[in-house]
């Protein structure tokens, strides 16, 4: 319904939370078809999905911005591994 209004920005708050694996795949595929002219701001705790989907990522921890950057910058930063990836 949100896309029917031809938005410039689409806000998504954990769109995959509580979904089965099959449903998650369906929604992820759908998100991938959205016109690149639409900015998507997505809150997502699943780092695998966030890293696969986003062009730019901002990491928050305890209410503070820890890091903002490209996928590569976020993946390469040791704080990402420590806080979110458990390494």
PyMOL Python script that loads the backbone (N, CA, C, O; Angstrom):
from pymol import cmd

cmd.read_pdbstr("""\
ATOM      1  N   UNK A   1       0.824  -1.184   0.000  1.00  0.00           N
ATOM      2  CA  UNK A   1       0.000   0.000   0.000  1.00  0.00           C
ATOM      3  C   UNK A   1       0.876   1.259   0.000  1.00  0.00           C
ATOM      4  O   UNK A   1       0.544   2.261  -0.633  1.00  0.00           O
ATOM      5  N   UNK A   2       1.987   1.187   0.714  1.00  0.00           N
ATOM      6  CA  UNK A   2       2.857   2.366   0.802  1.00  0.00           C
ATOM      7  C   UNK A   2       3.426   2.724  -0.566  1.00  0.00           C
ATOM      8  O   UNK A   2       3.573   3.906  -0.878  1.00  0.00           O
ATOM      9  N   UNK A   3       3.741   1.746  -1.371  1.00  0.00           N
ATOM     10  CA  UNK A   3       4.329   2.007  -2.685  1.00  0.00           C
ATOM     11  C   UNK A   3       3.303   2.558  -3.674  1.00  0.00           C
ATOM     12  O   UNK A   3       3.680   3.207  -4.650  1.00  0.00           O
ATOM     13  N   UNK A   4       2.032   2.314  -3.443  1.00  0.00           N
ATOM     14  CA  UNK A   4       0.981   2.792  -4.338  1.00  0.00           C
ATOM     15  C   UNK A   4       0.915   4.316  -4.370  1.00  0.00           C
ATOM     16  O   UNK A   4       0.390   4.892  -5.323  1.00  0.00           O
ATOM     17  N   UNK A   5       1.435   4.967  -3.350  1.00  0.00           N
ATOM     18  CA  UNK A   5       1.420   6.433  -3.270  1.00  0.00           C
ATOM     19  C   UNK A   5       2.637   7.074  -3.936  1.00  0.00           C
ATOM     20  O   UNK A   5       2.809   8.292  -3.879  1.00  0.00           O
ATOM     21  N   UNK A   6       3.485   6.249  -4.570  1.00  0.00           N
ATOM     22  CA  UNK A   6       4.703   6.744  -5.230  1.00  0.00           C
ATOM     23  C   UNK A   6       5.551   7.609  -4.296  1.00  0.00           C
ATOM     24  O   UNK A   6       5.814   8.775  -4.591  1.00  0.00           O
ATOM     25  N   UNK A   7       5.973   7.036  -3.176  1.00  0.00           N
ATOM     26  CA  UNK A   7       6.741   7.837  -2.201  1.00  0.00           C
ATOM     27  C   UNK A   7       8.152   8.119  -2.698  1.00  0.00           C
ATOM     28  O   UNK A   7       8.679   7.414  -3.559  1.00  0.00           O
ATOM     29  N   UNK A   8       8.748   9.161  -2.140  1.00  0.00           N
ATOM     30  CA  UNK A   8      10.175   9.419  -2.384  1.00  0.00           C
ATOM     31  C   UNK A   8      11.008   8.713  -1.328  1.00  0.00           C
ATOM     32  O   UNK A   8      12.158   8.347  -1.569  1.00  0.00           O
ATOM     33  N   UNK A   9      10.408   8.525  -0.144  1.00  0.00           N
ATOM     34  CA  UNK A   9      11.078   7.847   0.969  1.00  0.00           C
ATOM     35  C   UNK A   9      10.130   6.790   1.520  1.00  0.00           C
ATOM     36  O   UNK A   9       8.937   7.037   1.697  1.00  0.00           O
ATOM     37  N   UNK A  10      10.679   5.617   1.788  1.00  0.00           N
ATOM     38  CA  UNK A  10       9.913   4.520   2.376  1.00  0.00           C
ATOM     39  C   UNK A  10      10.574   4.151   3.699  1.00  0.00           C
ATOM     40  O   UNK A  10      11.746   3.777   3.727  1.00  0.00           O
ATOM     41  N   UNK A  11       9.829   4.255   4.789  1.00  0.00           N
ATOM     42  CA  UNK A  11      10.351   3.929   6.114  1.00  0.00           C
ATOM     43  C   UNK A  11       9.883   2.536   6.509  1.00  0.00           C
ATOM     44  O   UNK A  11       8.684   2.256   6.514  1.00  0.00           O
ATOM     45  N   UNK A  12      10.822   1.671   6.838  1.00  0.00           N
ATOM     46  CA  UNK A  12      10.497   0.288   7.209  1.00  0.00           C
ATOM     47  C   UNK A  12      11.112  -0.027   8.569  1.00  0.00           C
ATOM     48  O   UNK A  12      12.323   0.094   8.754  1.00  0.00           O
ATOM     49  N   UNK A  13      10.284  -0.425   9.502  1.00  0.00           N
ATOM     50  CA  UNK A  13      10.752  -0.774  10.840  1.00  0.00           C
ATOM     51  C   UNK A  13      10.699  -2.286  11.008  1.00  0.00           C
ATOM     52  O   UNK A  13       9.632  -2.856  11.241  1.00  0.00           O
ATOM     53  N   UNK A  14      11.841  -2.924  10.889  1.00  0.00           N
ATOM     54  CA  UNK A  14      11.982  -4.374  10.993  1.00  0.00           C
ATOM     55  C   UNK A  14      10.945  -5.120  10.147  1.00  0.00           C
ATOM     56  O   UNK A  14      10.126  -5.864  10.688  1.00  0.00           O
ATOM     57  N   UNK A  15      10.975  -4.930   8.850  1.00  0.00           N
ATOM     58  CA  UNK A  15       9.967  -5.546   7.988  1.00  0.00           C
ATOM     59  C   UNK A  15      10.018  -7.078   7.959  1.00  0.00           C
ATOM     60  O   UNK A  15       9.061  -7.715   7.519  1.00  0.00           O
ATOM     61  N   UNK A  16      11.096  -7.664   8.413  1.00  0.00           N
ATOM     62  CA  UNK A  16      11.229  -9.128   8.371  1.00  0.00           C
ATOM     63  C   UNK A  16      11.007  -9.796   9.725  1.00  0.00           C
ATOM     64  O   UNK A  16      11.035 -11.022   9.827  1.00  0.00           O
ATOM     65  N   UNK A  17      10.789  -8.996  10.757  1.00  0.00           N
ATOM     66  CA  UNK A  17      10.628  -9.546  12.108  1.00  0.00           C
ATOM     67  C   UNK A  17       9.407 -10.464  12.172  1.00  0.00           C
ATOM     68  O   UNK A  17       8.324 -10.113  11.705  1.00  0.00           O
ATOM     69  N   UNK A  18       9.602 -11.632  12.753  1.00  0.00           N
ATOM     70  CA  UNK A  18       8.509 -12.560  12.986  1.00  0.00           C
ATOM     71  C   UNK A  18       8.071 -13.354  11.769  1.00  0.00           C
ATOM     72  O   UNK A  18       7.090 -14.094  11.838  1.00  0.00           O
ATOM     73  N   UNK A  19       8.780 -13.216  10.658  1.00  0.00           N
ATOM     74  CA  UNK A  19       8.396 -13.931   9.446  1.00  0.00           C
ATOM     75  C   UNK A  19       9.137 -15.262   9.337  1.00  0.00           C
ATOM     76  O   UNK A  19      10.234 -15.422   9.874  1.00  0.00           O
ATOM     77  N   UNK A  20       8.524 -16.207   8.639  1.00  0.00           N
ATOM     78  CA  UNK A  20       9.179 -17.488   8.369  1.00  0.00           C
ATOM     79  C   UNK A  20      10.302 -17.266   7.359  1.00  0.00           C
ATOM     80  O   UNK A  20      10.391 -16.197   6.755  1.00  0.00           O
ATOM     81  N   UNK A  21      11.144 -18.257   7.176  1.00  0.00           N
ATOM     82  CA  UNK A  21      12.241 -18.156   6.196  1.00  0.00           C
ATOM     83  C   UNK A  21      11.705 -17.883   4.800  1.00  0.00           C
ATOM     84  O   UNK A  21      12.253 -17.060   4.068  1.00  0.00           O
ATOM     85  N   UNK A  22      10.644 -18.569   4.437  1.00  0.00           N
ATOM     86  CA  UNK A  22      10.046 -18.383   3.114  1.00  0.00           C
ATOM     87  C   UNK A  22       9.486 -16.961   2.958  1.00  0.00           C
ATOM     88  O   UNK A  22       9.673 -16.326   1.921  1.00  0.00           O
ATOM     89  N   UNK A  23       8.814 -16.482   3.974  1.00  0.00           N
ATOM     90  CA  UNK A  23       8.266 -15.125   3.937  1.00  0.00           C
ATOM     91  C   UNK A  23       9.384 -14.085   3.873  1.00  0.00           C
ATOM     92  O   UNK A  23       9.266 -13.080   3.172  1.00  0.00           O
ATOM     93  N   UNK A  24      10.467 -14.334   4.610  1.00  0.00           N
ATOM     94  CA  UNK A  24      11.602 -13.409   4.601  1.00  0.00           C
ATOM     95  C   UNK A  24      12.208 -13.324   3.197  1.00  0.00           C
ATOM     96  O   UNK A  24      12.554 -12.239   2.730  1.00  0.00           O
ATOM     97  N   UNK A  25      12.333 -14.463   2.535  1.00  0.00           N
ATOM     98  CA  UNK A  25      12.860 -14.483   1.167  1.00  0.00           C
ATOM     99  C   UNK A  25      11.947 -13.711   0.221  1.00  0.00           C
ATOM    100  O   UNK A  25      12.421 -12.969  -0.639  1.00  0.00           O
ATOM    101  N   UNK A  26      10.640 -13.888   0.381  1.00  0.00           N
ATOM    102  CA  UNK A  26       9.672 -13.195  -0.469  1.00  0.00           C
ATOM    103  C   UNK A  26       9.764 -11.681  -0.278  1.00  0.00           C
ATOM    104  O   UNK A  26       9.805 -10.931  -1.253  1.00  0.00           O
ATOM    105  N   UNK A  27       9.795 -11.237   0.975  1.00  0.00           N
ATOM    106  CA  UNK A  27       9.852  -9.798   1.255  1.00  0.00           C
ATOM    107  C   UNK A  27      11.193  -9.216   0.812  1.00  0.00           C
ATOM    108  O   UNK A  27      11.234  -8.114   0.265  1.00  0.00           O
ATOM    109  N   UNK A  28      12.275  -9.933   1.037  1.00  0.00           N
ATOM    110  CA  UNK A  28      13.594  -9.465   0.605  1.00  0.00           C
ATOM    111  C   UNK A  28      13.626  -9.308  -0.914  1.00  0.00           C
ATOM    112  O   UNK A  28      14.157  -8.320  -1.422  1.00  0.00           O
ATOM    113  N   UNK A  29      13.066 -10.266  -1.635  1.00  0.00           N
ATOM    114  CA  UNK A  29      13.005 -10.169  -3.094  1.00  0.00           C
ATOM    115  C   UNK A  29      12.156  -8.982  -3.518  1.00  0.00           C
ATOM    116  O   UNK A  29      12.518  -8.262  -4.449  1.00  0.00           O
ATOM    117  N   UNK A  30      11.041  -8.772  -2.851  1.00  0.00           N
ATOM    118  CA  UNK A  30      10.167  -7.627  -3.152  1.00  0.00           C
ATOM    119  C   UNK A  30      10.907  -6.307  -2.927  1.00  0.00           C
ATOM    120  O   UNK A  30      10.827  -5.398  -3.754  1.00  0.00           O
ATOM    121  N   UNK A  31      11.619  -6.205  -1.818  1.00  0.00           N
ATOM    122  CA  UNK A  31      12.374  -4.976  -1.528  1.00  0.00           C
ATOM    123  C   UNK A  31      13.413  -4.706  -2.615  1.00  0.00           C
ATOM    124  O   UNK A  31      13.687  -3.556  -2.958  1.00  0.00           O
ATOM    125  N   UNK A  32      13.980  -5.774  -3.145  1.00  0.00           N
ATOM    126  CA  UNK A  32      14.979  -5.628  -4.199  1.00  0.00           C
ATOM    127  C   UNK A  32      14.416  -5.104  -5.511  1.00  0.00           C
ATOM    128  O   UNK A  32      15.170  -4.644  -6.368  1.00  0.00           O
ATOM    129  N   UNK A  33      13.095  -5.169  -5.679  1.00  0.00           N
ATOM    130  CA  UNK A  33      12.477  -4.702  -6.917  1.00  0.00           C
ATOM    131  C   UNK A  33      12.034  -3.238  -6.853  1.00  0.00           C
ATOM    132  O   UNK A  33      11.600  -2.673  -7.856  1.00  0.00           O
ATOM    133  N   UNK A  34      12.146  -2.633  -5.680  1.00  0.00           N
ATOM    134  CA  UNK A  34      11.698  -1.244  -5.527  1.00  0.00           C
ATOM    135  C   UNK A  34      12.610  -0.315  -6.318  1.00  0.00           C
ATOM    136  O   UNK A  34      13.834  -0.443  -6.277  1.00  0.00           O
ATOM    137  N   UNK A  35      12.008   0.603  -7.023  1.00  0.00           N
ATOM    138  CA  UNK A  35      12.717   1.570  -7.845  1.00  0.00           C
ATOM    139  C   UNK A  35      13.814   2.259  -7.032  1.00  0.00           C
ATOM    140  O   UNK A  35      13.580   2.705  -5.909  1.00  0.00           O
ATOM    141  N   UNK A  36      14.991   2.336  -7.602  1.00  0.00           N
ATOM    142  CA  UNK A  36      16.141   2.933  -6.904  1.00  0.00           C
ATOM    143  C   UNK A  36      15.990   4.440  -6.683  1.00  0.00           C
ATOM    144  O   UNK A  36      16.786   5.037  -5.958  1.00  0.00           O
ATOM    145  N   UNK A  37      14.986   5.058  -7.295  1.00  0.00           N
ATOM    146  CA  UNK A  37      14.709   6.474  -7.054  1.00  0.00           C
ATOM    147  C   UNK A  37      14.044   6.685  -5.695  1.00  0.00           C
ATOM    148  O   UNK A  37      13.965   7.812  -5.206  1.00  0.00           O
ATOM    149  N   UNK A  38      13.567   5.601  -5.087  1.00  0.00           N
ATOM    150  CA  UNK A  38      12.928   5.678  -3.773  1.00  0.00           C
ATOM    151  C   UNK A  38      13.985   5.390  -2.712  1.00  0.00           C
ATOM    152  O   UNK A  38      14.636   4.345  -2.742  1.00  0.00           O
ATOM    153  N   UNK A  39      14.147   6.306  -1.790  1.00  0.00           N
ATOM    154  CA  UNK A  39      15.061   6.105  -0.669  1.00  0.00           C
ATOM    155  C   UNK A  39      14.364   5.228   0.355  1.00  0.00           C
ATOM    156  O   UNK A  39      13.231   5.503   0.750  1.00  0.00           O
ATOM    157  N   UNK A  40      15.040   4.176   0.782  1.00  0.00           N
ATOM    158  CA  UNK A  40      14.484   3.294   1.800  1.00  0.00           C
ATOM    159  C   UNK A  40      15.309   3.450   3.072  1.00  0.00           C
ATOM    160  O   UNK A  40      16.527   3.268   3.067  1.00  0.00           O
ATOM    161  N   UNK A  41      14.631   3.787   4.146  1.00  0.00           N
ATOM    162  CA  UNK A  41      15.246   3.843   5.468  1.00  0.00           C
ATOM    163  C   UNK A  41      14.677   2.669   6.244  1.00  0.00           C
ATOM    164  O   UNK A  41      13.494   2.648   6.585  1.00  0.00           O
ATOM    165  N   UNK A  42      15.539   1.686   6.521  1.00  0.00           N
ATOM    166  CA  UNK A  42      15.076   0.457   7.149  1.00  0.00           C
ATOM    167  C   UNK A  42      15.798   0.228   8.470  1.00  0.00           C
ATOM    168  O   UNK A  42      17.026   0.277   8.538  1.00  0.00           O
ATOM    169  N   UNK A  43      15.025  -0.021   9.510  1.00  0.00           N
ATOM    170  CA  UNK A  43      15.564  -0.461  10.782  1.00  0.00           C
ATOM    171  C   UNK A  43      15.568  -1.983  10.720  1.00  0.00           C
ATOM    172  O   UNK A  43      14.523  -2.595  10.499  1.00  0.00           O
ATOM    173  N   UNK A  44      16.725  -2.596  10.914  1.00  0.00           N
ATOM    174  CA  UNK A  44      16.799  -4.062  10.833  1.00  0.00           C
ATOM    175  C   UNK A  44      17.880  -4.573  11.773  1.00  0.00           C
ATOM    176  O   UNK A  44      19.021  -4.112  11.731  1.00  0.00           O
ATOM    177  N   UNK A  45      17.519  -5.514  12.609  1.00  0.00           N
ATOM    178  CA  UNK A  45      18.478  -6.097  13.545  1.00  0.00           C
ATOM    179  C   UNK A  45      19.218  -7.289  12.957  1.00  0.00           C
ATOM    180  O   UNK A  45      20.243  -7.704  13.497  1.00  0.00           O
ATOM    181  N   UNK A  46      18.724  -7.836  11.875  1.00  0.00           N
ATOM    182  CA  UNK A  46      19.383  -8.961  11.214  1.00  0.00           C
ATOM    183  C   UNK A  46      20.504  -8.397  10.344  1.00  0.00           C
ATOM    184  O   UNK A  46      20.257  -7.889   9.250  1.00  0.00           O
ATOM    185  N   UNK A  47      21.732  -8.490  10.837  1.00  0.00           N
ATOM    186  CA  UNK A  47      22.869  -7.890  10.145  1.00  0.00           C
ATOM    187  C   UNK A  47      23.095  -8.504   8.768  1.00  0.00           C
ATOM    188  O   UNK A  47      23.539  -7.813   7.850  1.00  0.00           O
ATOM    189  N   UNK A  48      22.799  -9.772   8.614  1.00  0.00           N
ATOM    190  CA  UNK A  48      22.978 -10.413   7.312  1.00  0.00           C
ATOM    191  C   UNK A  48      22.090  -9.735   6.263  1.00  0.00           C
ATOM    192  O   UNK A  48      22.538  -9.435   5.156  1.00  0.00           O
ATOM    193  N   UNK A  49      20.842  -9.500   6.624  1.00  0.00           N
ATOM    194  CA  UNK A  49      19.912  -8.826   5.715  1.00  0.00           C
ATOM    195  C   UNK A  49      20.350  -7.377   5.492  1.00  0.00           C
ATOM    196  O   UNK A  49      20.396  -6.908   4.355  1.00  0.00           O
ATOM    197  N   UNK A  50      20.667  -6.680   6.565  1.00  0.00           N
ATOM    198  CA  UNK A  50      21.063  -5.272   6.450  1.00  0.00           C
ATOM    199  C   UNK A  50      22.280  -5.120   5.544  1.00  0.00           C
ATOM    200  O   UNK A  50      22.311  -4.240   4.685  1.00  0.00           O
ATOM    201  N   UNK A  51      23.273  -5.972   5.735  1.00  0.00           N
ATOM    202  CA  UNK A  51      24.491  -5.874   4.927  1.00  0.00           C
ATOM    203  C   UNK A  51      24.243  -6.243   3.475  1.00  0.00           C
ATOM    204  O   UNK A  51      24.870  -5.683   2.576  1.00  0.00           O
ATOM    205  N   UNK A  52      23.334  -7.181   3.239  1.00  0.00           N
ATOM    206  CA  UNK A  52      23.032  -7.590   1.869  1.00  0.00           C
ATOM    207  C   UNK A  52      22.201  -6.541   1.134  1.00  0.00           C
ATOM    208  O   UNK A  52      22.312  -6.404  -0.084  1.00  0.00           O
ATOM    209  N   UNK A  53      21.380  -5.809   1.859  1.00  0.00           N
ATOM    210  CA  UNK A  53      20.411  -4.909   1.240  1.00  0.00           C
ATOM    211  C   UNK A  53      20.907  -3.471   1.086  1.00  0.00           C
ATOM    212  O   UNK A  53      20.672  -2.838   0.056  1.00  0.00           O
ATOM    213  N   UNK A  54      21.573  -2.970   2.081  1.00  0.00           N
ATOM    214  CA  UNK A  54      21.839  -1.529   2.160  1.00  0.00           C
ATOM    215  C   UNK A  54      23.059  -1.084   1.369  1.00  0.00           C
ATOM    216  O   UNK A  54      24.033  -1.820   1.215  1.00  0.00           O
ATOM    217  N   UNK A  55      22.972   0.148   0.874  1.00  0.00           N
ATOM    218  CA  UNK A  55      24.134   0.799   0.262  1.00  0.00           C
ATOM    219  C   UNK A  55      24.949   1.511   1.334  1.00  0.00           C
ATOM    220  O   UNK A  55      26.179   1.533   1.292  1.00  0.00           O
ATOM    221  N   UNK A  56      24.234   2.096   2.301  1.00  0.00           N
ATOM    222  CA  UNK A  56      24.871   2.788   3.430  1.00  0.00           C
ATOM    223  C   UNK A  56      24.218   2.284   4.701  1.00  0.00           C
ATOM    224  O   UNK A  56      23.016   2.020   4.737  1.00  0.00           O
ATOM    225  N   UNK A  57      25.027   2.154   5.744  1.00  0.00           N
ATOM    226  CA  UNK A  57      24.551   1.592   7.004  1.00  0.00           C
ATOM    227  C   UNK A  57      24.997   2.494   8.152  1.00  0.00           C
ATOM    228  O   UNK A  57      26.125   2.987   8.170  1.00  0.00           O
ATOM    229  N   UNK A  58      24.105   2.697   9.095  1.00  0.00           N
ATOM    230  CA  UNK A  58      24.440   3.396  10.325  1.00  0.00           C
ATOM    231  C   UNK A  58      24.206   2.427  11.468  1.00  0.00           C
ATOM    232  O   UNK A  58      23.096   1.921  11.634  1.00  0.00           O
ATOM    233  N   UNK A  59      25.234   2.163  12.257  1.00  0.00           N
ATOM    234  CA  UNK A  59      25.124   1.271  13.407  1.00  0.00           C
ATOM    235  C   UNK A  59      24.874   2.079  14.663  1.00  0.00           C
ATOM    236  O   UNK A  59      25.551   3.071  14.935  1.00  0.00           O
ATOM    237  N   UNK A  60      23.893   1.637  15.417  1.00  0.00           N
ATOM    238  CA  UNK A  60      23.583   2.243  16.703  1.00  0.00           C
ATOM    239  C   UNK A  60      23.850   1.223  17.800  1.00  0.00           C
ATOM    240  O   UNK A  60      23.628   0.027  17.613  1.00  0.00           O
ATOM    241  N   UNK A  61      24.321   1.698  18.932  1.00  0.00           N
ATOM    242  CA  UNK A  61      24.514   0.831  20.094  1.00  0.00           C
ATOM    243  C   UNK A  61      24.233   1.664  21.335  1.00  0.00           C
ATOM    244  O   UNK A  61      24.844   2.712  21.545  1.00  0.00           O
ATOM    245  N   UNK A  62      23.309   1.190  22.148  1.00  0.00           N
ATOM    246  CA  UNK A  62      22.903   1.920  23.351  1.00  0.00           C
ATOM    247  C   UNK A  62      22.497   3.360  23.034  1.00  0.00           C
ATOM    248  O   UNK A  62      22.819   4.282  23.783  1.00  0.00           O
ATOM    249  N   UNK A  63      21.790   3.544  21.923  1.00  0.00           N
ATOM    250  CA  UNK A  63      21.263   4.851  21.565  1.00  0.00           C
ATOM    251  C   UNK A  63      22.250   5.809  20.923  1.00  0.00           C
ATOM    252  O   UNK A  63      21.907   6.963  20.667  1.00  0.00           O
ATOM    253  N   UNK A  64      23.458   5.362  20.661  1.00  0.00           N
ATOM    254  CA  UNK A  64      24.472   6.243  20.069  1.00  0.00           C
ATOM    255  C   UNK A  64      24.930   5.690  18.715  1.00  0.00           C
ATOM    256  O   UNK A  64      24.989   4.477  18.511  1.00  0.00           O
ATOM    257  N   UNK A  65      25.246   6.594  17.809  1.00  0.00           N
ATOM    258  CA  UNK A  65      25.786   6.184  16.516  1.00  0.00           C
ATOM    259  C   UNK A  65      27.222   5.712  16.737  1.00  0.00           C
ATOM    260  O   UNK A  65      28.063   6.458  17.238  1.00  0.00           O
ATOM    261  N   UNK A  66      27.482   4.491  16.365  1.00  0.00           N
ATOM    262  CA  UNK A  66      28.818   3.904  16.490  1.00  0.00           C
ATOM    263  C   UNK A  66      29.607   4.113  15.202  1.00  0.00           C
ATOM    264  O   UNK A  66      30.807   4.385  15.226  1.00  0.00           O
ATOM    265  N   UNK A  67      28.898   3.978  14.068  1.00  0.00           N
ATOM    266  CA  UNK A  67      29.572   3.988  12.781  1.00  0.00           C
ATOM    267  C   UNK A  67      28.551   4.236  11.686  1.00  0.00           C
ATOM    268  O   UNK A  67      27.421   3.755  11.776  1.00  0.00           O
ATOM    269  N   UNK A  68      28.922   4.963  10.674  1.00  0.00           N
ATOM    270  CA  UNK A  68      28.090   5.138   9.483  1.00  0.00           C
ATOM    271  C   UNK A  68      29.003   5.048   8.275  1.00  0.00           C
ATOM    272  O   UNK A  68      30.079   5.644   8.254  1.00  0.00           O
ATOM    273  N   UNK A  69      28.572   4.303   7.273  1.00  0.00           N
ATOM    274  CA  UNK A  69      29.395   4.189   6.083  1.00  0.00           C
ATOM    275  C   UNK A  69      28.837   3.198   5.086  1.00  0.00           C
ATOM    276  O   UNK A  69      27.690   2.762   5.185  1.00  0.00           O
ATOM    277  N   UNK A  70      29.667   2.856   4.131  1.00  0.00           N
ATOM    278  CA  UNK A  70      29.297   1.869   3.118  1.00  0.00           C
ATOM    279  C   UNK A  70      29.322   0.474   3.749  1.00  0.00           C
ATOM    280  O   UNK A  70      29.803   0.287   4.866  1.00  0.00           O
ATOM    281  N   UNK A  71      28.793  -0.493   3.004  1.00  0.00           N
ATOM    282  CA  UNK A  71      28.847  -1.888   3.487  1.00  0.00           C
ATOM    283  C   UNK A  71      30.276  -2.273   3.869  1.00  0.00           C
ATOM    284  O   UNK A  71      30.520  -2.788   4.960  1.00  0.00           O
ATOM    285  N   UNK A  72      31.194  -2.022   2.976  1.00  0.00           N
ATOM    286  CA  UNK A  72      32.589  -2.417   3.185  1.00  0.00           C
ATOM    287  C   UNK A  72      33.157  -1.752   4.428  1.00  0.00           C
ATOM    288  O   UNK A  72      33.820  -2.410   5.229  1.00  0.00           O
ATOM    289  N   UNK A  73      32.908  -0.461   4.603  1.00  0.00           N
ATOM    290  CA  UNK A  73      33.420   0.258   5.773  1.00  0.00           C
ATOM    291  C   UNK A  73      32.851  -0.324   7.061  1.00  0.00           C
ATOM    292  O   UNK A  73      33.561  -0.456   8.057  1.00  0.00           O
ATOM    293  N   UNK A  74      31.574  -0.667   7.037  1.00  0.00           N
ATOM    294  CA  UNK A  74      30.928  -1.220   8.224  1.00  0.00           C
ATOM    295  C   UNK A  74      31.449  -2.623   8.527  1.00  0.00           C
ATOM    296  O   UNK A  74      31.745  -2.944   9.678  1.00  0.00           O
ATOM    297  N   UNK A  75      31.560  -3.449   7.502  1.00  0.00           N
ATOM    298  CA  UNK A  75      32.046  -4.816   7.696  1.00  0.00           C
ATOM    299  C   UNK A  75      33.495  -4.817   8.174  1.00  0.00           C
ATOM    300  O   UNK A  75      33.871  -5.638   9.010  1.00  0.00           O
ATOM    301  N   UNK A  76      34.300  -3.914   7.655  1.00  0.00           N
ATOM    302  CA  UNK A  76      35.723  -3.879   7.995  1.00  0.00           C
ATOM    303  C   UNK A  76      36.017  -3.271   9.364  1.00  0.00           C
ATOM    304  O   UNK A  76      37.116  -3.441   9.893  1.00  0.00           O
ATOM    305  N   UNK A  77      35.065  -2.577   9.931  1.00  0.00           N
ATOM    306  CA  UNK A  77      35.304  -1.918  11.219  1.00  0.00           C
ATOM    307  C   UNK A  77      35.215  -2.938  12.357  1.00  0.00           C
ATOM    308  O   UNK A  77      34.226  -3.665  12.448  1.00  0.00           O
ATOM    309  N   UNK A  78      36.226  -3.005  13.224  1.00  0.00           N
ATOM    310  CA  UNK A  78      36.218  -3.995  14.305  1.00  0.00           C
ATOM    311  C   UNK A  78      35.051  -3.827  15.278  1.00  0.00           C
ATOM    312  O   UNK A  78      34.650  -4.797  15.922  1.00  0.00           O
ATOM    313  N   UNK A  79      34.506  -2.633  15.396  1.00  0.00           N
ATOM    314  CA  UNK A  79      33.367  -2.424  16.298  1.00  0.00           C
ATOM    315  C   UNK A  79      32.138  -3.180  15.811  1.00  0.00           C
ATOM    316  O   UNK A  79      31.333  -3.643  16.620  1.00  0.00           O
ATOM    317  N   UNK A  80      31.988  -3.308  14.508  1.00  0.00           N
ATOM    318  CA  UNK A  80      30.856  -4.062  13.952  1.00  0.00           C
ATOM    319  C   UNK A  80      30.955  -5.516  14.374  1.00  0.00           C
ATOM    320  O   UNK A  80      29.981  -6.105  14.841  1.00  0.00           O
ATOM    321  N   UNK A  81      32.123  -6.083  14.209  1.00  0.00           N
ATOM    322  CA  UNK A  81      32.296  -7.495  14.581  1.00  0.00           C
ATOM    323  C   UNK A  81      32.088  -7.679  16.072  1.00  0.00           C
ATOM    324  O   UNK A  81      31.435  -8.633  16.495  1.00  0.00           O
ATOM    325  N   UNK A  82      32.625  -6.791  16.857  1.00  0.00           N
ATOM    326  CA  UNK A  82      32.538  -6.915  18.316  1.00  0.00           C
ATOM    327  C   UNK A  82      31.093  -6.798  18.805  1.00  0.00           C
ATOM    328  O   UNK A  82      30.635  -7.620  19.598  1.00  0.00           O
ATOM    329  N   UNK A  83      30.382  -5.782  18.333  1.00  0.00           N
ATOM    330  CA  UNK A  83      29.048  -5.501  18.856  1.00  0.00           C
ATOM    331  C   UNK A  83      27.960  -6.331  18.188  1.00  0.00           C
ATOM    332  O   UNK A  83      27.070  -6.837  18.871  1.00  0.00           O
ATOM    333  N   UNK A  84      28.015  -6.479  16.871  1.00  0.00           N
ATOM    334  CA  UNK A  84      26.900  -7.078  16.143  1.00  0.00           C
ATOM    335  C   UNK A  84      27.160  -8.466  15.587  1.00  0.00           C
ATOM    336  O   UNK A  84      26.232  -9.264  15.456  1.00  0.00           O
ATOM    337  N   UNK A  85      28.387  -8.760  15.265  1.00  0.00           N
ATOM    338  CA  UNK A  85      28.657 -10.048  14.644  1.00  0.00           C
ATOM    339  C   UNK A  85      29.242 -11.057  15.619  1.00  0.00           C
ATOM    340  O   UNK A  85      29.409 -12.227  15.275  1.00  0.00           O
ATOM    341  N   UNK A  86      29.551 -10.622  16.819  1.00  0.00           N
ATOM    342  CA  UNK A  86      30.010 -11.530  17.857  1.00  0.00           C
ATOM    343  C   UNK A  86      31.383 -12.136  17.636  1.00  0.00           C
ATOM    344  O   UNK A  86      31.648 -13.251  18.086  1.00  0.00           O
ATOM    345  N   UNK A  87      32.253 -11.420  16.953  1.00  0.00           N
ATOM    346  CA  UNK A  87      33.625 -11.947  16.707  1.00  0.00           C
ATOM    347  C   UNK A  87      34.632 -11.130  17.467  1.00  0.00           C
ATOM    348  O   UNK A  87      35.830 -11.405  17.397  1.00  0.00           O
TER     349      UNK A  87
END
""", "prot")
cmd.dss("prot")
cmd.show_as("cartoon", "prot")
cmd.util.cbc("prot")
cmd.orient("prot")
